[in-house]
Amino acid sequence: MRFKDHVHVLTTMLIILIWCFSINWSKLQEAAKWLCNVNDDVNDFVTDCDNLGLFKPHFGCCPHKQCPMNYFPFHIHSGVADVVAAKICFNNTIIMGGIKNNAGQGLNIVLANGATGEVLRNKNFNLESRGPEELLVFLMTLKPGNIVLVASHIDPTPKLTDEIRDIFSALGSTLVKSLKPRDGWVFAGAYGINEASPFEKLIQNDVRSNAYEDWPEMGEIIGCFPRISETE
Ligand SMILES: *[C@@H]1O[C@H](CO)[C@@H](O)[C@H](O)[C@H]1NC(C)=O
């Protein structure tokens, strides 16, 4: 009887212990993740999240995505209100975002070589304060096989001319023609593929249903972009 009681108490304690430990561990992970994201997105403090050492697989705090051979992992999210910067990760490396302090209002665009995965250029286009010419010139540098990653912030539409919308459509966007002021837009496409991209989201701005009153919620895509062979 006494022995049984002891076993019972010990088992209960063990269960509680394991339970506590697992809860704390997941909490710790959550906290670290949150810390990374906050540091990364809100330009408050700049911490290299790799150095936290807690998330080895989260290179530069991109949510790590394992992709098959001949695919490039990517993660894109739009900015939120005037608080969270847009972010573009390619091959599990942050190319644009809060931590880099190079993303901004308007459109954030990364170009990569679709065969090698080499990032060629990245730039923010604030179309509120500047004309569309610079963006047009940037898009004209595209070569067949280039991957294009886009994340909007605040408003992607000022001076988004029909000509520019046509170029994004040619890159595989099916939603760019429906973009309205203050919508959120994330997109990944490529030049010369000539088919609709599966990697695109449009978050409609609607004051009745917006997550943040004047602003829609964050748009996000995480995926594996197929490597483009040189001959295509
Ligand atoms: C992409 O990531 C892999 C794995 O981390 C790395 O080996 C490779 O060099 C990267 N490619 C480029 C072009 O950065």
The ligand as an ORCA input file, in Angstrom:
! r2SCAN-3c Opt
* xyz 0 1
  C      21.654     29.366    -50.588
  O      21.660     28.691    -49.344
  C      22.487     27.554    -49.320
  C      22.265     26.859    -48.000
  O      22.386     27.750    -46.933
  C      23.934     27.966    -49.552
  O      24.759     26.844    -49.556
  C      24.031     28.684    -50.896
  O      25.335     29.172    -51.076
  C      23.046     29.832    -50.956
  N      23.066     30.382    -52.298
  C      23.330     31.666    -52.537
  C      23.379     32.044    -53.962
  O      23.496     32.468    -51.648
*
